[in-house]
Structures are given as structure tokens and as C-alpha cells.
Amino acid sequence: MELVTIYSRKECHLCEDALKVLQAMMHELKFEVVQIFIDGNEDLEKQYGEQVPVTLIDGVHHDYWRVDPIRFRSSLETHRQHR
């Protein structure tokens, strides 16, 4: 089962929206989601800054700012084919 990581900030409406999209798809597509807040982590803030939310599939960068369900599904399927 793939692990989808979403780097977020607290009180970030785009982050909340992206998490909702992922949670709505996770049971159908069989993946896990972990949310990591970058607030207060100097390294993560430097790396991701204002691009949050940033999503990764098994540690591989997928996208930032929004989660498009069609694009995410396609990326997840491609990832599975190349494992």
C-alpha cells in the first residue's frame, strides 16, 4: 500500500482541501495518508515554503498547492506500474 505524504501548514485552507480530496479517495484507491505540518520546522519551511500543500507518493514529489483527483489517480496508477 502506498504512502501519500502531505506537507501542510496549520490554518491553511488549501491544505485542508487537499487533505479532504485525498481522504475521499484513499479507501477506493487503497493508500495511506500522513499529514506533516511544516510550521516551526526550519528545514521543511525552507524546502516547501509557500508551496504547501505539497504531496508525495511513496516519497516521490507528486504536486503542490492542490490535489486534482484525476491527475492524482493517474500518478498513483503510474507509480504502481513502475514498482
N, CA, C and O atoms as a CHARMM CRD file, in Angstrom:
* protein
*
  332
    1    1 MET  N      0.85000  -1.17500   0.00000 PROA 1      0.00000
    2    1 MET  CA     0.00000   0.00000   0.00000 PROA 1      0.00000
    3    1 MET  C      0.89500   1.23800   0.00000 PROA 1      0.00000
    4    1 MET  O      1.84100   1.33400   0.78200 PROA 1      0.00000
    5    2 GLU  N      0.58900   2.16800  -0.87300 PROA 2      0.00000
    6    2 GLU  CA     1.38300   3.38100  -0.98900 PROA 2      0.00000
    7    2 GLU  C      1.11500   4.33000   0.17700 PROA 2      0.00000
    8    2 GLU  O      0.03700   4.34500   0.77100 PROA 2      0.00000
    9    3 LEU  N      2.13700   5.11400   0.47300 PROA 3      0.00000
   10    3 LEU  CA     2.02500   6.14500   1.49400 PROA 3      0.00000
   11    3 LEU  C      2.04600   7.49900   0.79400 PROA 3      0.00000
   12    3 LEU  O      2.99900   7.83800   0.09200 PROA 3      0.00000
   13    4 VAL  N      0.98400   8.26100   0.99700 PROA 4      0.00000
   14    4 VAL  CA     0.90200   9.60800   0.44400 PROA 4      0.00000
   15    4 VAL  C      1.16500  10.57600   1.59300 PROA 4      0.00000
   16    4 VAL  O      0.45900  10.57500   2.60100 PROA 4      0.00000
   17    5 THR  N      2.18400  11.39400   1.42100 PROA 5      0.00000
   18    5 THR  CA     2.54100  12.38200   2.42100 PROA 5      0.00000
   19    5 THR  C      2.07700  13.73700   1.93300 PROA 5      0.00000
   20    5 THR  O      2.27300  14.09500   0.77100 PROA 5      0.00000
   21    6 ILE  N      1.45800  14.49000   2.83300 PROA 6      0.00000
   22    6 ILE  CA     1.04100  15.84500   2.50500 PROA 6      0.00000
   23    6 ILE  C      1.68600  16.79200   3.51100 PROA 6      0.00000
   24    6 ILE  O      1.39800  16.75300   4.70700 PROA 6      0.00000
   25    7 TYR  N      2.57000  17.64300   2.98900 PROA 7      0.00000
   26    7 TYR  CA     3.20800  18.65400   3.82700 PROA 7      0.00000
   27    7 TYR  C      2.28300  19.86300   3.86000 PROA 7      0.00000
   28    7 TYR  O      1.87900  20.37800   2.81700 PROA 7      0.00000
   29    8 SER  N      1.95100  20.31100   5.07500 PROA 8      0.00000
   30    8 SER  CA     0.92300  21.32500   5.27600 PROA 8      0.00000
   31    8 SER  C      1.37100  22.38100   6.26900 PROA 8      0.00000
   32    8 SER  O      2.40000  22.25900   6.93300 PROA 8      0.00000
   33    9 ARG  N      0.56000  23.41700   6.34400 PROA 9      0.00000
   34    9 ARG  CA     0.67200  24.43100   7.38400 PROA 9      0.00000
   35    9 ARG  C     -0.64800  24.46000   8.13800 PROA 9      0.00000
   36    9 ARG  O     -1.69900  24.15000   7.57800 PROA 9      0.00000
   37   10 LYS  N     -0.58700  24.82900   9.39900 PROA 10     0.00000
   38   10 LYS  CA    -1.81100  24.96600  10.18000 PROA 10     0.00000
   39   10 LYS  C     -2.59100  26.16600   9.65300 PROA 10     0.00000
   40   10 LYS  O     -2.01200  27.16300   9.22100 PROA 10     0.00000
   41   11 GLU  N     -3.91400  26.04900   9.69700 PROA 11     0.00000
   42   11 GLU  CA    -4.82400  27.10000   9.23400 PROA 11     0.00000
   43   11 GLU  C     -4.60600  27.45100   7.76600 PROA 11     0.00000
   44   11 GLU  O     -4.69800  28.61700   7.38300 PROA 11     0.00000
   45   12 CYS  N     -4.32300  26.45800   6.96100 PROA 12     0.00000
   46   12 CYS  CA    -4.12100  26.61600   5.51700 PROA 12     0.00000
   47   12 CYS  C     -5.32400  25.98900   4.81400 PROA 12     0.00000
   48   12 CYS  O     -5.48200  24.76800   4.82400 PROA 12     0.00000
   49   13 HSD  N     -6.17000  26.81700   4.20700 PROA 13     0.00000
   50   13 HSD  CA    -7.37600  26.27100   3.58700 PROA 13     0.00000
   51   13 HSD  C     -7.07000  25.36800   2.40200 PROA 13     0.00000
   52   13 HSD  O     -7.78800  24.39400   2.17900 PROA 13     0.00000
   53   14 LEU  N     -6.01800  25.66400   1.62900 PROA 14     0.00000
   54   14 LEU  CA    -5.64800  24.77300   0.52300 PROA 14     0.00000
   55   14 LEU  C     -5.19900  23.41200   1.04900 PROA 14     0.00000
   56   14 LEU  O     -5.47500  22.38000   0.43800 PROA 14     0.00000
   57   15 CYS  N     -4.50300  23.42000   2.19000 PROA 15     0.00000
   58   15 CYS  CA    -4.05200  22.17000   2.80900 PROA 15     0.00000
   59   15 CYS  C     -5.24300  21.34700   3.26900 PROA 15     0.00000
   60   15 CYS  O     -5.28200  20.13400   3.06200 PROA 15     0.00000
   61   16 GLU  N     -6.20600  21.99700   3.88600 PROA 16     0.00000
   62   16 GLU  CA    -7.40600  21.30300   4.34200 PROA 16     0.00000
   63   16 GLU  C     -8.17900  20.72300   3.17300 PROA 16     0.00000
   64   16 GLU  O     -8.66400  19.59400   3.24800 PROA 16     0.00000
   65   17 ASP  N     -8.30000  21.48800   2.08700 PROA 17     0.00000
   66   17 ASP  CA    -8.99800  21.00000   0.89800 PROA 17     0.00000
   67   17 ASP  C     -8.27700  19.79700   0.28700 PROA 17     0.00000
   68   17 ASP  O     -8.91300  18.81100  -0.08500 PROA 17     0.00000
   69   18 ALA  N     -6.96300  19.88100   0.18700 PROA 18     0.00000
   70   18 ALA  CA    -6.18000  18.78200  -0.39600 PROA 18     0.00000
   71   18 ALA  C     -6.31700  17.51700   0.44300 PROA 18     0.00000
   72   18 ALA  O     -6.45600  16.42100  -0.10100 PROA 18     0.00000
   73   19 LEU  N     -6.28000  17.66400   1.75500 PROA 19     0.00000
   74   19 LEU  CA    -6.42500  16.51000   2.63300 PROA 19     0.00000
   75   19 LEU  C     -7.80300  15.86500   2.46200 PROA 19     0.00000
   76   19 LEU  O     -7.91500  14.63900   2.44700 PROA 19     0.00000
   77   20 LYS  N     -8.83300  16.67100   2.33600 PROA 20     0.00000
   78   20 LYS  CA   -10.18600  16.13800   2.13300 PROA 20     0.00000
   79   20 LYS  C    -10.27900  15.34800   0.83500 PROA 20     0.00000
   80   20 LYS  O    -10.89600  14.28400   0.79700 PROA 20     0.00000
   81   21 VAL  N     -9.67400  15.85900  -0.22200 PROA 21     0.00000
   82   21 VAL  CA    -9.68400  15.15300  -1.51100 PROA 21     0.00000
   83   21 VAL  C     -8.98700  13.80000  -1.35800 PROA 21     0.00000
   84   21 VAL  O     -9.50400  12.78000  -1.81500 PROA 21     0.00000
   85   22 LEU  N     -7.82900  13.79100  -0.72400 PROA 22     0.00000
   86   22 LEU  CA    -7.08300  12.53900  -0.52900 PROA 22     0.00000
   87   22 LEU  C     -7.86700  11.55600   0.33500 PROA 22     0.00000
   88   22 LEU  O     -7.94000  10.37000   0.01600 PROA 22     0.00000
   89   23 GLN  N     -8.45200  12.04100   1.42100 PROA 23     0.00000
   90   23 GLN  CA    -9.20900  11.16200   2.30700 PROA 23     0.00000
   91   23 GLN  C    -10.41500  10.56400   1.59500 PROA 23     0.00000
   92   23 GLN  O    -10.78600   9.42200   1.86800 PROA 23     0.00000
   93   24 ALA  N    -11.02900  11.30900   0.69400 PROA 24     0.00000
   94   24 ALA  CA   -12.18100  10.80200  -0.05200 PROA 24     0.00000
   95   24 ALA  C    -11.78500   9.68900  -1.02300 PROA 24     0.00000
   96   24 ALA  O    -12.61800   8.85900  -1.38900 PROA 24     0.00000
   97   25 MET  N    -10.53000   9.66900  -1.43700 PROA 25     0.00000
   98   25 MET  CA   -10.06400   8.69100  -2.42300 PROA 25     0.00000
   99   25 MET  C     -9.31300   7.51500  -1.81400 PROA 25     0.00000
  100   25 MET  O     -9.13100   6.49300  -2.47600 PROA 25     0.00000
  101   26 MET  N     -8.87900   7.63900  -0.57400 PROA 26     0.00000
  102   26 MET  CA    -7.94700   6.65900  -0.01700 PROA 26     0.00000
  103   26 MET  C     -8.51000   5.24900   0.12000 PROA 26     0.00000
  104   26 MET  O     -7.77200   4.28000  -0.06000 PROA 26     0.00000
  105   27 HSD  N     -9.77700   5.11000   0.43000 PROA 27     0.00000
  106   27 HSD  CA   -10.33300   3.75700   0.60100 PROA 27     0.00000
  107   27 HSD  C    -10.51600   3.06500  -0.75000 PROA 27     0.00000
  108   27 HSD  O    -10.24800   1.87100  -0.88600 PROA 27     0.00000
  109   28 GLU  N    -10.97000   3.81600  -1.73300 PROA 28     0.00000
  110   28 GLU  CA   -11.15800   3.25400  -3.07000 PROA 28     0.00000
  111   28 GLU  C     -9.83000   2.85100  -3.70200 PROA 28     0.00000
  112   28 GLU  O     -9.70400   1.77000  -4.27700 PROA 28     0.00000
  113   29 LEU  N     -8.83500   3.74500  -3.58400 PROA 29     0.00000
  114   29 LEU  CA    -7.55500   3.51800  -4.25500 PROA 29     0.00000
  115   29 LEU  C     -6.52600   2.81000  -3.38500 PROA 29     0.00000
  116   29 LEU  O     -5.42700   2.49800  -3.84400 PROA 29     0.00000
  117   30 LYS  N     -6.87900   2.56000  -2.13300 PROA 30     0.00000
  118   30 LYS  CA    -6.02500   1.77500  -1.22400 PROA 30     0.00000
  119   30 LYS  C     -4.63500   2.37700  -1.02800 PROA 30     0.00000
  120   30 LYS  O     -3.63100   1.80500  -1.45200 PROA 30     0.00000
  121   31 PHE  N     -4.59500   3.53000  -0.38500 PROA 31     0.00000
  122   31 PHE  CA    -3.33900   4.13600   0.01300 PROA 31     0.00000
  123   31 PHE  C     -3.52800   4.74400   1.39200 PROA 31     0.00000
  124   31 PHE  O     -4.65400   4.94100   1.84700 PROA 31     0.00000
  125   32 GLU  N     -2.41800   5.03800   2.04900 PROA 32     0.00000
  126   32 GLU  CA    -2.45000   5.67200   3.36600 PROA 32     0.00000
  127   32 GLU  C     -2.02600   7.12300   3.21700 PROA 32     0.00000
  128   32 GLU  O     -1.26900   7.47100   2.31100 PROA 32     0.00000
  129   33 VAL  N     -2.52300   7.96900   4.11600 PROA 33     0.00000
  130   33 VAL  CA    -2.16900   9.38600   4.09700 PROA 33     0.00000
  131   33 VAL  C     -1.56400   9.76300   5.44400 PROA 33     0.00000
  132   33 VAL  O     -2.07800   9.39900   6.50100 PROA 33     0.00000
  133   34 VAL  N     -0.46400  10.49800   5.37900 PROA 34     0.00000
  134   34 VAL  CA     0.11100  11.08400   6.58700 PROA 34     0.00000
  135   34 VAL  C      0.28100  12.58100   6.30700 PROA 34     0.00000
  136   34 VAL  O      0.76900  12.98400   5.25100 PROA 34     0.00000
  137   35 GLN  N     -0.13000  13.37800   7.26900 PROA 35     0.00000
  138   35 GLN  CA    -0.00500  14.82800   7.14800 PROA 35     0.00000
  139   35 GLN  C      1.11800  15.29800   8.06400 PROA 35     0.00000
  140   35 GLN  O      1.16600  14.94200   9.24200 PROA 35     0.00000
  141   36 ILE  N      2.01100  16.09300   7.51400 PROA 36     0.00000
  142   36 ILE  CA     3.13100  16.63100   8.27500 PROA 36     0.00000
  143   36 ILE  C      3.05900  18.14900   8.19500 PROA 36     0.00000
  144   36 ILE  O      3.06500  18.73000   7.11000 PROA 36     0.00000
  145   37 PHE  N      2.99200  18.77900   9.36000 PROA 37     0.00000
  146   37 PHE  CA     2.95500  20.23600   9.40900 PROA 37     0.00000
  147   37 PHE  C      4.38200  20.76100   9.38200 PROA 37     0.00000
  148   37 PHE  O      5.23800  20.29300  10.13400 PROA 37     0.00000
  149   38 ILE  N      4.63600  21.73000   8.51500 PROA 38     0.00000
  150   38 ILE  CA     5.98000  22.28400   8.38700 PROA 38     0.00000
  151   38 ILE  C      6.21100  23.46000   9.32300 PROA 38     0.00000
  152   38 ILE  O      7.34600  23.90800   9.48600 PROA 38     0.00000
  153   39 ASP  N      5.14400  23.96600   9.94100 PROA 39     0.00000
  154   39 ASP  CA     5.25700  25.12200  10.82500 PROA 39     0.00000
  155   39 ASP  C      6.29000  24.87200  11.92400 PROA 39     0.00000
  156   39 ASP  O      6.21700  23.87100  12.63800 PROA 39     0.00000
  157   40 GLY  N      7.23800  25.77400  12.05300 PROA 40     0.00000
  158   40 GLY  CA     8.22900  25.67000  13.11300 PROA 40     0.00000
  159   40 GLY  C      9.41200  24.76900  12.79600 PROA 40     0.00000
  160   40 GLY  O     10.36400  24.70400  13.57400 PROA 40     0.00000
  161   41 ASN  N      9.36600  24.06300  11.65100 PROA 41     0.00000
  162   41 ASN  CA    10.48000  23.21300  11.24700 PROA 41     0.00000
  163   41 ASN  C     11.26100  23.97300  10.17900 PROA 41     0.00000
  164   41 ASN  O     10.84100  24.04900   9.02500 PROA 41     0.00000
  165   42 GLU  N     12.38500  24.52800  10.57300 PROA 42     0.00000
  166   42 GLU  CA    13.15700  25.39200   9.68700 PROA 42     0.00000
  167   42 GLU  C     13.51400  24.72500   8.36200 PROA 42     0.00000
  168   42 GLU  O     13.41700  25.35200   7.30800 PROA 42     0.00000
  169   43 ASP  N     13.92600  23.45900   8.40700 PROA 43     0.00000
  170   43 ASP  CA    14.31000  22.74900   7.18200 PROA 43     0.00000
  171   43 ASP  C     13.12000  22.56500   6.24600 PROA 43     0.00000
  172   43 ASP  O     13.22400  22.81600   5.04500 PROA 43     0.00000
  173   44 LEU  N     11.98500  22.12500   6.80000 PROA 44     0.00000
  174   44 LEU  CA    10.80100  21.91300   5.96400 PROA 44     0.00000
  175   44 LEU  C     10.23200  23.22700   5.44700 PROA 44     0.00000
  176   44 LEU  O      9.76700  23.29800   4.31000 PROA 44     0.00000
  177   45 GLU  N     10.26400  24.26300   6.27300 PROA 45     0.00000
  178   45 GLU  CA     9.79100  25.57200   5.81800 PROA 45     0.00000
  179   45 GLU  C     10.65800  26.08700   4.67100 PROA 45     0.00000
  180   45 GLU  O     10.14900  26.66700   3.71200 PROA 45     0.00000
  181   46 LYS  N     11.96400  25.87400   4.77600 PROA 46     0.00000
  182   46 LYS  CA    12.87900  26.29200   3.71500 PROA 46     0.00000
  183   46 LYS  C     12.62900  25.48400   2.43900 PROA 46     0.00000
  184   46 LYS  O     12.66900  26.02900   1.33600 PROA 46     0.00000
  185   47 GLN  N     12.37400  24.19600   2.59600 PROA 47     0.00000
  186   47 GLN  CA    12.18600  23.31900   1.44400 PROA 47     0.00000
  187   47 GLN  C     10.85100  23.54800   0.74300 PROA 47     0.00000
  188   47 GLN  O     10.79200  23.57900  -0.48600 PROA 47     0.00000
  189   48 TYR  N      9.77600  23.70700   1.52100 PROA 48     0.00000
  190   48 TYR  CA     8.43300  23.77600   0.93200 PROA 48     0.00000
  191   48 TYR  C      7.80900  25.16500   0.96800 PROA 48     0.00000
  192   48 TYR  O      6.92000  25.45700   0.16900 PROA 48     0.00000
  193   49 GLY  N      8.25000  26.01600   1.86700 PROA 49     0.00000
  194   49 GLY  CA     7.81000  27.40100   1.92800 PROA 49     0.00000
  195   49 GLY  C      6.33100  27.60900   1.68600 PROA 49     0.00000
  196   49 GLY  O      5.48600  27.05200   2.38600 PROA 49     0.00000
  197   50 GLU  N      6.03200  28.41500   0.68900 PROA 50     0.00000
  198   50 GLU  CA     4.64700  28.77000   0.37600 PROA 50     0.00000
  199   50 GLU  C      4.01400  27.83600  -0.64900 PROA 50     0.00000
  200   50 GLU  O      2.92900  28.13300  -1.15100 PROA 50     0.00000
  201   51 GLN  N      4.65200  26.72700  -0.97200 PROA 51     0.00000
  202   51 GLN  CA     4.09600  25.79700  -1.95800 PROA 51     0.00000
  203   51 GLN  C      3.09200  24.82500  -1.35200 PROA 51     0.00000
  204   51 GLN  O      2.46900  24.05100  -2.07900 PROA 51     0.00000
  205   52 VAL  N      2.92700  24.85300  -0.04300 PROA 52     0.00000
  206   52 VAL  CA     2.03200  23.89600   0.60000 PROA 52     0.00000
  207   52 VAL  C      0.59800  24.09200   0.14700 PROA 52     0.00000
  208   52 VAL  O      0.18400  25.21100  -0.15700 PROA 52     0.00000
  209   53 PRO  N     -0.15200  23.01600   0.10300 PROA 53     0.00000
  210   53 PRO  CA     0.26000  21.66800   0.41900 PROA 53     0.00000
  211   53 PRO  C      1.12600  21.05200  -0.68800 PROA 53     0.00000
  212   53 PRO  O      0.92400  21.30300  -1.87600 PROA 53     0.00000
  213   54 VAL  N      2.07000  20.26000  -0.26600 PROA 54     0.00000
  214   54 VAL  CA     2.91900  19.50400  -1.17800 PROA 54     0.00000
  215   54 VAL  C      2.61300  18.02800  -0.94500 PROA 54     0.00000
  216   54 VAL  O      2.62900  17.55900   0.19200 PROA 54     0.00000
  217   55 THR  N      2.33400  17.29900  -2.02200 PROA 55     0.00000
  218   55 THR  CA     2.01900  15.87700  -1.88400 PROA 55     0.00000
  219   55 THR  C      3.11700  15.02700  -2.52100 PROA 55     0.00000
  220   55 THR  O      3.66300  15.35200  -3.57500 PROA 55     0.00000
  221   56 LEU  N      3.41200  13.92900  -1.83500 PROA 56     0.00000
  222   56 LEU  CA     4.37700  12.95200  -2.31600 PROA 56     0.00000
  223   56 LEU  C      3.72500  11.58000  -2.30000 PROA 56     0.00000
  224   56 LEU  O      2.92500  11.28000  -1.41400 PROA 56     0.00000
  225   57 ILE  N      4.05800  10.75800  -3.26200 PROA 57     0.00000
  226   57 ILE  CA     3.60100   9.36900  -3.31100 PROA 57     0.00000
  227   57 ILE  C      4.82200   8.50200  -3.06800 PROA 57     0.00000
  228   57 ILE  O      5.74900   8.47600  -3.87700 PROA 57     0.00000
  229   58 ASP  N      4.81700   7.79500  -1.95100 PROA 58     0.00000
  230   58 ASP  CA     5.97400   6.98300  -1.54100 PROA 58     0.00000
  231   58 ASP  C      7.28000   7.77400  -1.62200 PROA 58     0.00000
  232   58 ASP  O      8.29900   7.27000  -2.09400 PROA 58     0.00000
  233   59 GLY  N      7.22800   9.02000  -1.15200 PROA 59     0.00000
  234   59 GLY  CA     8.42100   9.84700  -1.09600 PROA 59     0.00000
  235   59 GLY  C      8.77600  10.56100  -2.38400 PROA 59     0.00000
  236   59 GLY  O      9.74500  11.32000  -2.41800 PROA 59     0.00000
  237   60 VAL  N      8.01400  10.33600  -3.44800 PROA 60     0.00000
  238   60 VAL  CA     8.28200  10.96900  -4.73900 PROA 60     0.00000
  239   60 VAL  C      7.31400  12.13800  -4.91000 PROA 60     0.00000
  240   60 VAL  O      6.10100  11.98600  -4.76300 PROA 60     0.00000
  241   61 HSD  N      7.87200  13.30200  -5.22200 PROA 61     0.00000
  242   61 HSD  CA     7.05400  14.50600  -5.37000 PROA 61     0.00000
  243   61 HSD  C      5.95000  14.26800  -6.40800 PROA 61     0.00000
  244   61 HSD  O      6.20700  13.82200  -7.52600 PROA 61     0.00000
  245   62 HSD  N      4.72400  14.57600  -6.00500 PROA 62     0.00000
  246   62 HSD  CA     3.58600  14.48200  -6.92600 PROA 62     0.00000
  247   62 HSD  C      3.15000  15.87400  -7.38500 PROA 62     0.00000
  248   62 HSD  O      3.13500  16.15200  -8.58400 PROA 62     0.00000
  249   63 ASP  N      2.79800  16.74200  -6.44800 PROA 63     0.00000
  250   63 ASP  CA     2.24800  18.04200  -6.83200 PROA 63     0.00000
  251   63 ASP  C      2.28800  18.99300  -5.64900 PROA 63     0.00000
  252   63 ASP  O      2.66500  18.60600  -4.54300 PROA 63     0.00000
  253   64 TYR  N      1.90000  20.22800  -5.88400 PROA 64     0.00000
  254   64 TYR  CA     1.78300  21.20900  -4.81100 PROA 64     0.00000
  255   64 TYR  C      0.56500  22.08200  -5.05500 PROA 64     0.00000
  256   64 TYR  O      0.02400  22.11600  -6.16000 PROA 64     0.00000
  257   65 TRP  N      0.14500  22.77500  -4.03300 PROA 65     0.00000
  258   65 TRP  CA    -0.99100  23.69300  -3.93700 PROA 65     0.00000
  259   65 TRP  C     -2.34600  23.01000  -3.93700 PROA 65     0.00000
  260   65 TRP  O     -3.15300  23.28900  -3.05100 PROA 65     0.00000
  261   66 ARG  N     -2.63400  22.14300  -4.87200 PROA 66     0.00000
  262   66 ARG  CA    -3.95000  21.49000  -4.92300 PROA 66     0.00000
  263   66 ARG  C     -3.77200  20.02100  -5.29100 PROA 66     0.00000
  264   66 ARG  O     -2.75300  19.62300  -5.85400 PROA 66     0.00000
  265   67 VAL  N     -4.79300  19.22000  -4.95900 PROA 67     0.00000
  266   67 VAL  CA    -4.80000  17.82900  -5.38900 PROA 67     0.00000
  267   67 VAL  C     -5.92600  17.69000  -6.40100 PROA 67     0.00000
  268   67 VAL  O     -7.10400  17.79100  -6.05700 PROA 67     0.00000
  269   68 ASP  N     -5.55300  17.46000  -7.63800 PROA 68     0.00000
  270   68 ASP  CA    -6.52200  17.20400  -8.69100 PROA 68     0.00000
  271   68 ASP  C     -6.79200  15.70200  -8.70600 PROA 68     0.00000
  272   68 ASP  O     -5.87400  14.92200  -8.95900 PROA 68     0.00000
  273   69 PRO  N     -8.02100  15.27800  -8.44300 PROA 69     0.00000
  274   69 PRO  CA    -8.30200  13.84300  -8.33400 PROA 69     0.00000
  275   69 PRO  C     -7.91900  13.03700  -9.57100 PROA 69     0.00000
  276   69 PRO  O     -7.41100  11.92300  -9.44300 PROA 69     0.00000
  277   70 ILE  N     -8.15100  13.56900 -10.74800 PROA 70     0.00000
  278   70 ILE  CA    -7.82800  12.83600 -11.97900 PROA 70     0.00000
  279   70 ILE  C     -6.31900  12.69300 -12.12800 PROA 70     0.00000
  280   70 ILE  O     -5.82000  11.61100 -12.43600 PROA 70     0.00000
  281   71 ARG  N     -5.60800  13.76600 -11.91300 PROA 71     0.00000
  282   71 ARG  CA    -4.14100  13.72800 -12.01500 PROA 71     0.00000
  283   71 ARG  C     -3.53900  12.82600 -10.93100 PROA 71     0.00000
  284   71 ARG  O     -2.60000  12.07400 -11.19300 PROA 71     0.00000
  285   72 PHE  N     -4.08800  12.90600  -9.70900 PROA 72     0.00000
  286   72 PHE  CA    -3.57600  12.06900  -8.63100 PROA 72     0.00000
  287   72 PHE  C     -3.78400  10.59400  -8.94900 PROA 72     0.00000
  288   72 PHE  O     -2.86800   9.78700  -8.79300 PROA 72     0.00000
  289   73 ARG  N     -4.98500  10.24100  -9.39400 PROA 73     0.00000
  290   73 ARG  CA    -5.28800   8.84600  -9.73800 PROA 73     0.00000
  291   73 ARG  C     -4.31600   8.33700 -10.80300 PROA 73     0.00000
  292   73 ARG  O     -3.78800   7.23100 -10.69000 PROA 73     0.00000
  293   74 SER  N     -4.08500   9.14000 -11.82600 PROA 74     0.00000
  294   74 SER  CA    -3.17200   8.76600 -12.90000 PROA 74     0.00000
  295   74 SER  C     -1.74700   8.57800 -12.37700 PROA 74     0.00000
  296   74 SER  O     -1.07100   7.61500 -12.73800 PROA 74     0.00000
  297   75 SER  N     -1.29600   9.49700 -11.52800 PROA 75     0.00000
  298   75 SER  CA     0.05700   9.39300 -10.96900 PROA 75     0.00000
  299   75 SER  C      0.20200   8.16200 -10.08000 PROA 75     0.00000
  300   75 SER  O      1.23800   7.49600 -10.10000 PROA 75     0.00000
  301   76 LEU  N     -0.82400   7.86300  -9.30900 PROA 76     0.00000
  302   76 LEU  CA    -0.78900   6.68800  -8.43700 PROA 76     0.00000
  303   76 LEU  C     -0.73000   5.41300  -9.26800 PROA 76     0.00000
  304   76 LEU  O      0.03900   4.50300  -8.95700 PROA 76     0.00000
  305   77 GLU  N     -1.53600   5.34300 -10.32200 PROA 77     0.00000
  306   77 GLU  CA    -1.52300   4.16000 -11.19900 PROA 77     0.00000
  307   77 GLU  C     -0.17100   3.99800 -11.88100 PROA 77     0.00000
  308   77 GLU  O      0.34800   2.88600 -11.97900 PROA 77     0.00000
  309   78 THR  N      0.40200   5.10500 -12.35500 PROA 78     0.00000
  310   78 THR  CA     1.72400   5.05400 -12.98000 PROA 78     0.00000
  311   78 THR  C      2.77000   4.59300 -11.98100 PROA 78     0.00000
  312   78 THR  O      3.62800   3.77400 -12.30900 PROA 78     0.00000
  313   79 HSD  N      2.70300   5.11400 -10.76600 PROA 79     0.00000
  314   79 HSD  CA     3.63100   4.71000  -9.71800 PROA 79     0.00000
  315   79 HSD  C      3.54200   3.20200  -9.46600 PROA 79     0.00000
  316   79 HSD  O      4.56300   2.53200  -9.31300 PROA 79     0.00000
  317   80 ARG  N      2.34300   2.68700  -9.42300 PROA 80     0.00000
  318   80 ARG  CA     2.14300   1.25500  -9.17700 PROA 80     0.00000
  319   80 ARG  C      2.69900   0.40300 -10.30200 PROA 80     0.00000
  320   80 ARG  O      3.21100  -0.68800 -10.05100 PROA 80     0.00000
  321   81 GLN  N      2.61300   0.86800 -11.51900 PROA 81     0.00000
  322   81 GLN  CA     3.12300   0.11700 -12.66300 PROA 81     0.00000
  323   81 GLN  C      4.64200   0.04000 -12.68900 PROA 81     0.00000
  324   81 GLN  O      5.21900  -0.88500 -13.26000 PROA 81     0.00000
  325   82 HSD  N      5.27400   1.01200 -12.07000 PROA 82     0.00000
  326   82 HSD  CA     6.73100   1.07800 -12.09800 PROA 82     0.00000
  327   82 HSD  C      7.41200   0.58200 -10.82500 PROA 82     0.00000
  328   82 HSD  O      8.61700   0.76500 -10.64700 PROA 82     0.00000
  329   83 ARG  N      6.64600  -0.03900  -9.95200 PROA 83     0.00000
  330   83 ARG  CA     7.25200  -0.57900  -8.72600 PROA 83     0.00000
  331   83 ARG  C      7.86900  -1.91400  -8.99100 PROA 83     0.00000
  332   83 ARG  O      8.42800  -2.52800  -8.08200 PROA 83     0.00000
